[in-house]
Amino acid sequence: MMDNATFHKKQSIQQLIIDAGHMVEYLPTYSPDLNPIKHKWAQAKCKKKRSNATQIFCSHSI
């Protein structure tokens, strides 16, 4: 499995992989919409901009 880096798509690289007895498969194009942690970090960054450190940590203390 390879990502979509341009050097992975070169014919010479693909041929080396095939000659070594492996199959060439590419990962799907990256989409941040499919990664839920990206949404959580966006929420955290937004909250950080609206608050200072004391407010953030005190609101989550036990």
mmCIF file of the N, C-alpha and C atoms, coordinates in Angstrom:
data_MODEL
# 
_entry.id   MODEL 
# 
loop_
_atom_site.group_PDB 
_atom_site.id 
_atom_site.type_symbol 
_atom_site.label_atom_id 
_atom_site.label_alt_id 
_atom_site.label_comp_id 
_atom_site.label_asym_id 
_atom_site.label_entity_id 
_atom_site.label_seq_id 
_atom_site.pdbx_PDB_ins_code 
_atom_site.Cartn_x 
_atom_site.Cartn_y 
_atom_site.Cartn_z 
_atom_site.occupancy 
_atom_site.B_iso_or_equiv 
_atom_site.pdbx_formal_charge 
_atom_site.auth_seq_id 
_atom_site.auth_comp_id 
_atom_site.auth_asym_id 
_atom_site.auth_atom_id 
_atom_site.pdbx_PDB_model_num 
ATOM 1   N N  . MET A 1 1  ? 0.842   -1.177  0.000   1.00 0.00 ? 1  MET A N  1 
ATOM 2   C CA . MET A 1 1  ? 0.000   0.000   0.000   1.00 0.00 ? 1  MET A CA 1 
ATOM 3   C C  . MET A 1 1  ? 0.877   1.227   0.000   1.00 0.00 ? 1  MET A C  1 
ATOM 4   N N  . MET A 1 2  ? 0.534   2.148   -0.851  1.00 0.00 ? 2  MET A N  1 
ATOM 5   C CA . MET A 1 2  ? 1.314   3.380   -0.951  1.00 0.00 ? 2  MET A CA 1 
ATOM 6   C C  . MET A 1 2  ? 0.360   4.563   -0.964  1.00 0.00 ? 2  MET A C  1 
ATOM 7   N N  . ASP A 1 3  ? 0.891   5.710   -0.528  1.00 0.00 ? 3  ASP A N  1 
ATOM 8   C CA . ASP A 1 3  ? 0.086   6.915   -0.637  1.00 0.00 ? 3  ASP A CA 1 
ATOM 9   C C  . ASP A 1 3  ? 0.217   7.439   -2.068  1.00 0.00 ? 3  ASP A C  1 
ATOM 10  N N  . ASN A 1 4  ? -0.332  8.594   -2.317  1.00 0.00 ? 4  ASN A N  1 
ATOM 11  C CA . ASN A 1 4  ? -0.354  9.119   -3.678  1.00 0.00 ? 4  ASN A CA 1 
ATOM 12  C C  . ASN A 1 4  ? 0.791   10.081  -3.964  1.00 0.00 ? 4  ASN A C  1 
ATOM 13  N N  . ALA A 1 5  ? 1.935   9.881   -3.314  1.00 0.00 ? 5  ALA A N  1 
ATOM 14  C CA . ALA A 1 5  ? 3.113   10.701  -3.606  1.00 0.00 ? 5  ALA A CA 1 
ATOM 15  C C  . ALA A 1 5  ? 3.517   10.474  -5.059  1.00 0.00 ? 5  ALA A C  1 
ATOM 16  N N  . THR A 1 6  ? 3.968   11.529  -5.717  1.00 0.00 ? 6  THR A N  1 
ATOM 17  C CA . THR A 1 6  ? 4.260   11.422  -7.147  1.00 0.00 ? 6  THR A CA 1 
ATOM 18  C C  . THR A 1 6  ? 5.351   10.398  -7.445  1.00 0.00 ? 6  THR A C  1 
ATOM 19  N N  . PHE A 1 7  ? 6.354   10.264  -6.554  1.00 0.00 ? 7  PHE A N  1 
ATOM 20  C CA . PHE A 1 7  ? 7.422   9.301   -6.842  1.00 0.00 ? 7  PHE A CA 1 
ATOM 21  C C  . PHE A 1 7  ? 6.938   7.860   -6.730  1.00 0.00 ? 7  PHE A C  1 
ATOM 22  N N  . HIS A 1 8  ? 5.838   7.610   -6.028  1.00 0.00 ? 8  HIS A N  1 
ATOM 23  C CA . HIS A 1 8  ? 5.287   6.257   -5.955  1.00 0.00 ? 8  HIS A CA 1 
ATOM 24  C C  . HIS A 1 8  ? 4.620   5.854   -7.267  1.00 0.00 ? 8  HIS A C  1 
ATOM 25  N N  . LYS A 1 9  ? 4.220   6.834   -8.047  1.00 0.00 ? 9  LYS A N  1 
ATOM 26  C CA . LYS A 1 9  ? 3.493   6.539   -9.281  1.00 0.00 ? 9  LYS A CA 1 
ATOM 27  C C  . LYS A 1 9  ? 4.405   6.362   -10.490 1.00 0.00 ? 9  LYS A C  1 
ATOM 28  N N  . LYS A 1 10 ? 5.690   6.559   -10.301 1.00 0.00 ? 10 LYS A N  1 
ATOM 29  C CA . LYS A 1 10 ? 6.621   6.382   -11.419 1.00 0.00 ? 10 LYS A CA 1 
ATOM 30  C C  . LYS A 1 10 ? 6.619   4.923   -11.854 1.00 0.00 ? 10 LYS A C  1 
ATOM 31  N N  . GLN A 1 11 ? 6.693   4.737   -13.146 1.00 0.00 ? 11 GLN A N  1 
ATOM 32  C CA . GLN A 1 11 ? 6.657   3.388   -13.715 1.00 0.00 ? 11 GLN A CA 1 
ATOM 33  C C  . GLN A 1 11 ? 7.807   2.537   -13.188 1.00 0.00 ? 11 GLN A C  1 
ATOM 34  N N  . SER A 1 12 ? 8.980   3.132   -13.012 1.00 0.00 ? 12 SER A N  1 
ATOM 35  C CA . SER A 1 12 ? 10.137  2.353   -12.541 1.00 0.00 ? 12 SER A CA 1 
ATOM 36  C C  . SER A 1 12 ? 9.919   1.830   -11.120 1.00 0.00 ? 12 SER A C  1 
ATOM 37  N N  . ILE A 1 13 ? 9.310   2.624   -10.262 1.00 0.00 ? 13 ILE A N  1 
ATOM 38  C CA . ILE A 1 13 ? 9.023   2.198   -8.885  1.00 0.00 ? 13 ILE A CA 1 
ATOM 39  C C  . ILE A 1 13 ? 7.976   1.089   -8.902  1.00 0.00 ? 13 ILE A C  1 
ATOM 40  N N  . GLN A 1 14 ? 6.926   1.290   -9.697  1.00 0.00 ? 14 GLN A N  1 
ATOM 41  C CA . GLN A 1 14 ? 5.877   0.273   -9.791  1.00 0.00 ? 14 GLN A CA 1 
ATOM 42  C C  . GLN A 1 14 ? 6.452   -1.046  -10.295 1.00 0.00 ? 14 GLN A C  1 
ATOM 43  N N  . GLN A 1 15 ? 7.340   -0.973  -11.285 1.00 0.00 ? 15 GLN A N  1 
ATOM 44  C CA . GLN A 1 15 ? 7.917   -2.192  -11.851 1.00 0.00 ? 15 GLN A CA 1 
ATOM 45  C C  . GLN A 1 15 ? 8.804   -2.906  -10.832 1.00 0.00 ? 15 GLN A C  1 
ATOM 46  N N  . LEU A 1 16 ? 9.559   -2.157  -10.034 1.00 0.00 ? 16 LEU A N  1 
ATOM 47  C CA . LEU A 1 16 ? 10.389  -2.774  -8.987  1.00 0.00 ? 16 LEU A CA 1 
ATOM 48  C C  . LEU A 1 16 ? 9.524   -3.542  -7.990  1.00 0.00 ? 16 LEU A C  1 
ATOM 49  N N  . ILE A 1 17 ? 8.400   -2.972  -7.640  1.00 0.00 ? 17 ILE A N  1 
ATOM 50  C CA . ILE A 1 17 ? 7.488   -3.613  -6.683  1.00 0.00 ? 17 ILE A CA 1 
ATOM 51  C C  . ILE A 1 17 ? 6.899   -4.889  -7.279  1.00 0.00 ? 17 ILE A C  1 
ATOM 52  N N  . ILE A 1 18 ? 6.467   -4.806  -8.521  1.00 0.00 ? 18 ILE A N  1 
ATOM 53  C CA . ILE A 1 18 ? 5.889   -5.971  -9.203  1.00 0.00 ? 18 ILE A CA 1 
ATOM 54  C C  . ILE A 1 18 ? 6.944   -7.065  -9.380  1.00 0.00 ? 18 ILE A C  1 
ATOM 55  N N  . ASP A 1 19 ? 8.159   -6.672  -9.768  1.00 0.00 ? 19 ASP A N  1 
ATOM 56  C CA . ASP A 1 19 ? 9.250   -7.645  -9.949  1.00 0.00 ? 19 ASP A CA 1 
ATOM 57  C C  . ASP A 1 19 ? 9.611   -8.348  -8.645  1.00 0.00 ? 19 ASP A C  1 
ATOM 58  N N  . ALA A 1 20 ? 9.387   -7.675  -7.522  1.00 0.00 ? 20 ALA A N  1 
ATOM 59  C CA . ALA A 1 20 ? 9.673   -8.279  -6.214  1.00 0.00 ? 20 ALA A CA 1 
ATOM 60  C C  . ALA A 1 20 ? 8.538   -9.197  -5.767  1.00 0.00 ? 20 ALA A C  1 
ATOM 61  N N  . GLY A 1 21 ? 7.489   -9.314  -6.590  1.00 0.00 ? 21 GLY A N  1 
ATOM 62  C CA . GLY A 1 21 ? 6.394   -10.224 -6.284  1.00 0.00 ? 21 GLY A CA 1 
ATOM 63  C C  . GLY A 1 21 ? 5.271   -9.615  -5.461  1.00 0.00 ? 21 GLY A C  1 
ATOM 64  N N  . HIS A 1 22 ? 5.210   -8.295  -5.448  1.00 0.00 ? 22 HIS A N  1 
ATOM 65  C CA . HIS A 1 22 ? 4.167   -7.617  -4.678  1.00 0.00 ? 22 HIS A CA 1 
ATOM 66  C C  . HIS A 1 22 ? 3.143   -6.978  -5.605  1.00 0.00 ? 22 HIS A C  1 
ATOM 67  N N  . MET A 1 23 ? 2.015   -6.627  -5.030  1.00 0.00 ? 23 MET A N  1 
ATOM 68  C CA . MET A 1 23 ? 0.954   -5.963  -5.776  1.00 0.00 ? 23 MET A CA 1 
ATOM 69  C C  . MET A 1 23 ? 0.965   -4.473  -5.454  1.00 0.00 ? 23 MET A C  1 
ATOM 70  N N  . VAL A 1 24 ? 0.730   -3.634  -6.433  1.00 0.00 ? 24 VAL A N  1 
ATOM 71  C CA . VAL A 1 24 ? 0.688   -2.189  -6.222  1.00 0.00 ? 24 VAL A CA 1 
ATOM 72  C C  . VAL A 1 24 ? -0.742  -1.782  -5.890  1.00 0.00 ? 24 VAL A C  1 
ATOM 73  N N  . GLU A 1 25 ? -0.921  -1.188  -4.723  1.00 0.00 ? 25 GLU A N  1 
ATOM 74  C CA . GLU A 1 25 ? -2.231  -0.673  -4.307  1.00 0.00 ? 25 GLU A CA 1 
ATOM 75  C C  . GLU A 1 25 ? -2.014  0.711   -3.719  1.00 0.00 ? 25 GLU A C  1 
ATOM 76  N N  . TYR A 1 26 ? -2.895  1.635   -4.042  1.00 0.00 ? 26 TYR A N  1 
ATOM 77  C CA . TYR A 1 26 ? -2.777  3.000   -3.540  1.00 0.00 ? 26 TYR A CA 1 
ATOM 78  C C  . TYR A 1 26 ? -3.857  3.293   -2.518  1.00 0.00 ? 26 TYR A C  1 
ATOM 79  N N  . LEU A 1 27 ? -3.500  4.092   -1.542  1.00 0.00 ? 27 LEU A N  1 
ATOM 80  C CA . LEU A 1 27 ? -4.477  4.547   -0.560  1.00 0.00 ? 27 LEU A CA 1 
ATOM 81  C C  . LEU A 1 27 ? -5.419  5.538   -1.231  1.00 0.00 ? 27 LEU A C  1 
ATOM 82  N N  . PRO A 1 28 ? -6.650  5.654   -0.752  1.00 0.00 ? 28 PRO A N  1 
ATOM 83  C CA . PRO A 1 28 ? -7.547  6.655   -1.323  1.00 0.00 ? 28 PRO A CA 1 
ATOM 84  C C  . PRO A 1 28 ? -7.034  8.061   -1.008  1.00 0.00 ? 28 PRO A C  1 
ATOM 85  N N  . THR A 1 29 ? -7.468  9.015   -1.774  1.00 0.00 ? 29 THR A N  1 
ATOM 86  C CA . THR A 1 29 ? -7.094  10.402  -1.551  1.00 0.00 ? 29 THR A CA 1 
ATOM 87  C C  . THR A 1 29 ? -7.501  10.823  -0.150  1.00 0.00 ? 29 THR A C  1 
ATOM 88  N N  . TYR A 1 30 ? -6.625  11.558  0.533   1.00 0.00 ? 30 TYR A N  1 
ATOM 89  C CA . TYR A 1 30 ? -6.883  11.978  1.914   1.00 0.00 ? 30 TYR A CA 1 
ATOM 90  C C  . TYR A 1 30 ? -8.034  12.971  1.955   1.00 0.00 ? 30 TYR A C  1 
ATOM 91  N N  . SER A 1 31 ? -8.917  12.765  2.904   1.00 0.00 ? 31 SER A N  1 
ATOM 92  C CA . SER A 1 31 ? -10.017 13.694  3.127   1.00 0.00 ? 31 SER A CA 1 
ATOM 93  C C  . SER A 1 31 ? -10.134 13.972  4.619   1.00 0.00 ? 31 SER A C  1 
ATOM 94  N N  . PRO A 1 32 ? -9.909  15.225  5.045   1.00 0.00 ? 32 PRO A N  1 
ATOM 95  C CA . PRO A 1 32 ? -10.034 15.531  6.469   1.00 0.00 ? 32 PRO A CA 1 
ATOM 96  C C  . PRO A 1 32 ? -11.454 15.320  6.992   1.00 0.00 ? 32 PRO A C  1 
ATOM 97  N N  . ASP A 1 33 ? -12.435 15.318  6.103   1.00 0.00 ? 33 ASP A N  1 
ATOM 98  C CA . ASP A 1 33 ? -13.823 15.093  6.522   1.00 0.00 ? 33 ASP A CA 1 
ATOM 99  C C  . ASP A 1 33 ? -14.029 13.678  7.049   1.00 0.00 ? 33 ASP A C  1 
ATOM 100 N N  . LEU A 1 34 ? -13.178 12.745  6.639   1.00 0.00 ? 34 LEU A N  1 
ATOM 101 C CA . LEU A 1 34 ? -13.311 11.360  7.076   1.00 0.00 ? 34 LEU A CA 1 
ATOM 102 C C  . LEU A 1 34 ? -12.536 11.080  8.358   1.00 0.00 ? 34 LEU A C  1 
ATOM 103 N N  . ASN A 1 35 ? -11.844 12.080  8.878   1.00 0.00 ? 35 ASN A N  1 
ATOM 104 C CA . ASN A 1 35 ? -11.022 11.903  10.068  1.00 0.00 ? 35 ASN A CA 1 
ATOM 105 C C  . ASN A 1 35 ? -11.663 12.652  11.235  1.00 0.00 ? 35 ASN A C  1 
ATOM 106 N N  . PRO A 1 36 ? -12.363 11.952  12.141  1.00 0.00 ? 36 PRO A N  1 
ATOM 107 C CA . PRO A 1 36 ? -13.100 12.624  13.214  1.00 0.00 ? 36 PRO A CA 1 
ATOM 108 C C  . PRO A 1 36 ? -12.216 13.410  14.173  1.00 0.00 ? 36 PRO A C  1 
ATOM 109 N N  . ILE A 1 37 ? -10.951 13.036  14.323  1.00 0.00 ? 37 ILE A N  1 
ATOM 110 C CA . ILE A 1 37 ? -10.081 13.764  15.246  1.00 0.00 ? 37 ILE A CA 1 
ATOM 111 C C  . ILE A 1 37 ? -9.832  15.185  14.748  1.00 0.00 ? 37 ILE A C  1 
ATOM 112 N N  . LYS A 1 38 ? -9.871  15.386  13.437  1.00 0.00 ? 38 LYS A N  1 
ATOM 113 C CA . LYS A 1 38 ? -9.697  16.738  12.881  1.00 0.00 ? 38 LYS A CA 1 
ATOM 114 C C  . LYS A 1 38 ? -10.801 17.659  13.376  1.00 0.00 ? 38 LYS A C  1 
ATOM 115 N N  . HIS A 1 39 ? -12.020 17.142  13.458  1.00 0.00 ? 39 HIS A N  1 
ATOM 116 C CA . HIS A 1 39 ? -13.149 17.947  13.934  1.00 0.00 ? 39 HIS A CA 1 
ATOM 117 C C  . HIS A 1 39 ? -12.980 18.288  15.412  1.00 0.00 ? 39 HIS A C  1 
ATOM 118 N N  . LYS A 1 40 ? -12.513 17.322  16.201  1.00 0.00 ? 40 LYS A N  1 
ATOM 119 C CA . LYS A 1 40 ? -12.316 17.566  17.637  1.00 0.00 ? 40 LYS A CA 1 
ATOM 120 C C  . LYS A 1 40 ? -11.217 18.598  17.871  1.00 0.00 ? 40 LYS A C  1 
ATOM 121 N N  . TRP A 1 41 ? -10.123 18.519  17.109  1.00 0.00 ? 41 TRP A N  1 
ATOM 122 C CA . TRP A 1 41 ? -9.055  19.503  17.267  1.00 0.00 ? 41 TRP A CA 1 
ATOM 123 C C  . TRP A 1 41 ? -9.542  20.892  16.863  1.00 0.00 ? 41 TRP A C  1 
ATOM 124 N N  . ALA A 1 42 ? -10.370 20.974  15.847  1.00 0.00 ? 42 ALA A N  1 
ATOM 125 C CA . ALA A 1 42 ? -10.917 22.270  15.439  1.00 0.00 ? 42 ALA A CA 1 
ATOM 126 C C  . ALA A 1 42 ? -11.762 22.861  16.560  1.00 0.00 ? 42 ALA A C  1 
ATOM 127 N N  . GLN A 1 43 ? -12.560 22.020  17.222  1.00 0.00 ? 43 GLN A N  1 
ATOM 128 C CA . GLN A 1 43 ? -13.369 22.489  18.352  1.00 0.00 ? 43 GLN A CA 1 
ATOM 129 C C  . GLN A 1 43 ? -12.477 22.945  19.501  1.00 0.00 ? 43 GLN A C  1 
ATOM 130 N N  . ALA A 1 44 ? -11.427 22.190  19.783  1.00 0.00 ? 44 ALA A N  1 
ATOM 131 C CA . ALA A 1 44 ? -10.515 22.538  20.877  1.00 0.00 ? 44 ALA A CA 1 
ATOM 132 C C  . ALA A 1 44 ? -9.798  23.856  20.593  1.00 0.00 ? 44 ALA A C  1 
ATOM 133 N N  . LYS A 1 45 ? -9.368  24.054  19.360  1.00 0.00 ? 45 LYS A N  1 
ATOM 134 C CA . LYS A 1 45 ? -8.683  25.295  19.000  1.00 0.00 ? 45 LYS A CA 1 
ATOM 135 C C  . LYS A 1 45 ? -9.618  26.489  19.127  1.00 0.00 ? 45 LYS A C  1 
ATOM 136 N N  . CYS A 1 46 ? -10.855 26.301  18.731  1.00 0.00 ? 46 CYS A N  1 
ATOM 137 C CA . CYS A 1 46 ? -11.849 27.371  18.842  1.00 0.00 ? 46 CYS A CA 1 
ATOM 138 C C  . CYS A 1 46 ? -12.071 27.731  20.308  1.00 0.00 ? 46 CYS A C  1 
ATOM 139 N N  . LYS A 1 47 ? -12.209 26.722  21.147  1.00 0.00 ? 47 LYS A N  1 
ATOM 140 C CA . LYS A 1 47 ? -12.423 26.960  22.578  1.00 0.00 ? 47 LYS A CA 1 
ATOM 141 C C  . LYS A 1 47 ? -11.204 27.642  23.195  1.00 0.00 ? 47 LYS A C  1 
ATOM 142 N N  . LYS A 1 48 ? -10.022 27.233  22.761  1.00 0.00 ? 48 LYS A N  1 
ATOM 143 C CA . LYS A 1 48 ? -8.784  27.830  23.272  1.00 0.00 ? 48 LYS A CA 1 
ATOM 144 C C  . LYS A 1 48 ? -8.720  29.318  22.936  1.00 0.00 ? 48 LYS A C  1 
ATOM 145 N N  . LYS A 1 49 ? -9.150  29.686  21.748  1.00 0.00 ? 49 LYS A N  1 
ATOM 146 C CA . LYS A 1 49 ? -9.128  31.094  21.344  1.00 0.00 ? 49 LYS A CA 1 
ATOM 147 C C  . LYS A 1 49 ? -10.079 31.933  22.194  1.00 0.00 ? 49 LYS A C  1 
ATOM 148 N N  . ARG A 1 50 ? -11.188 31.331  22.623  1.00 0.00 ? 50 ARG A N  1 
ATOM 149 C CA . ARG A 1 50 ? -12.194 32.065  23.396  1.00 0.00 ? 50 ARG A CA 1 
ATOM 150 C C  . ARG A 1 50 ? -11.881 32.105  24.886  1.00 0.00 ? 50 ARG A C  1 
ATOM 151 N N  . SER A 1 51 ? -10.980 31.261  25.358  1.00 0.00 ? 51 SER A N  1 
ATOM 152 C CA . SER A 1 51 ? -10.726 31.135  26.794  1.00 0.00 ? 51 SER A CA 1 
ATOM 153 C C  . SER A 1 51 ? -9.247  31.306  27.103  1.00 0.00 ? 51 SER A C  1 
ATOM 154 N N  . ASN A 1 52 ? -8.965  31.529  28.381  1.00 0.00 ? 52 ASN A N  1 
ATOM 155 C CA . ASN A 1 52 ? -7.566  31.492  28.794  1.00 0.00 ? 52 ASN A CA 1 
ATOM 156 C C  . ASN A 1 52 ? -7.299  30.126  29.428  1.00 0.00 ? 52 ASN A C  1 
ATOM 157 N N  . ALA A 1 53 ? -6.054  29.828  29.732  1.00 0.00 ? 53 ALA A N  1 
ATOM 158 C CA . ALA A 1 53 ? -5.671  28.500  30.228  1.00 0.00 ? 53 ALA A CA 1 
ATOM 159 C C  . ALA A 1 53 ? -6.379  28.146  31.530  1.00 0.00 ? 53 ALA A C  1 
ATOM 160 N N  . THR A 1 54 ? -6.533  29.095  32.428  1.00 0.00 ? 54 THR A N  1 
ATOM 161 C CA . THR A 1 54 ? -7.185  28.824  33.713  1.00 0.00 ? 54 THR A CA 1 
ATOM 162 C C  . THR A 1 54 ? -8.630  28.390  33.503  1.00 0.00 ? 54 THR A C  1 
ATOM 163 N N  . GLN A 1 55 ? -9.343  29.064  32.630  1.00 0.00 ? 55 GLN A N  1 
ATOM 164 C CA . GLN A 1 55 ? -10.741 28.699  32.359  1.00 0.00 ? 55 GLN A CA 1 
ATOM 165 C C  . GLN A 1 55 ? -10.840 27.298  31.764  1.00 0.00 ? 55 GLN A C  1 
ATOM 166 N N  . ILE A 1 56 ? -9.949  26.979  30.862  1.00 0.00 ? 56 ILE A N  1 
ATOM 167 C CA . ILE A 1 56 ? -9.993  25.669  30.205  1.00 0.00 ? 56 ILE A CA 1 
ATOM 168 C C  . ILE A 1 56 ? -9.753  24.551  31.213  1.00 0.00 ? 56 ILE A C  1 
ATOM 169 N N  . PHE A 1 57 ? -8.706  24.674  32.037  1.00 0.00 ? 57 PHE A N  1 
ATOM 170 C CA . PHE A 1 57 ? -8.360  23.596  32.953  1.00 0.00 ? 57 PHE A CA 1 
ATOM 171 C C  . PHE A 1 57 ? -9.279  23.537  34.164  1.00 0.00 ? 57 PHE A C  1 
ATOM 172 N N  . CYS A 1 58 ? -9.771  24.653  34.636  1.00 0.00 ? 58 CYS A N  1 
ATOM 173 C CA . CYS A 1 58 ? -10.664 24.644  35.797  1.00 0.00 ? 58 CYS A CA 1 
ATOM 174 C C  . CYS A 1 58 ? -12.039 24.087  35.450  1.00 0.00 ? 58 CYS A C  1 
ATOM 175 N N  . SER A 1 59 ? -12.471 24.247  34.216  1.00 0.00 ? 59 SER A N  1 
ATOM 176 C CA . SER A 1 59 ? -13.786 23.741  33.833  1.00 0.00 ? 59 SER A CA 1 
ATOM 177 C C  . SER A 1 59 ? -13.802 22.217  33.737  1.00 0.00 ? 59 SER A C  1 
ATOM 178 N N  . HIS A 1 60 ? -12.631 21.590  33.677  1.00 0.00 ? 60 HIS A N  1 
ATOM 179 C CA . HIS A 1 60 ? -12.554 20.134  33.552  1.00 0.00 ? 60 HIS A CA 1 
ATOM 180 C C  . HIS A 1 60 ? -11.957 19.467  34.781  1.00 0.00 ? 60 HIS A C  1 
ATOM 181 N N  . SER A 1 61 ? -11.751 20.211  35.853  1.00 0.00 ? 61 SER A N  1 
ATOM 182 C CA . SER A 1 61 ? -11.172 19.596  37.051  1.00 0.00 ? 61 SER A CA 1 
ATOM 183 C C  . SER A 1 61 ? -12.236 18.812  37.808  1.00 0.00 ? 61 SER A C  1 
ATOM 184 N N  . ILE A 1 62 ? -11.780 17.876  38.599  1.00 0.00 ? 62 ILE A N  1 
ATOM 185 C CA . ILE A 1 62 ? -12.701 17.002  39.347  1.00 0.00 ? 62 ILE A CA 1 
ATOM 186 C C  . ILE A 1 62 ? -13.028 17.608  40.681  1.00 0.00 ? 62 ILE A C  1 
# 
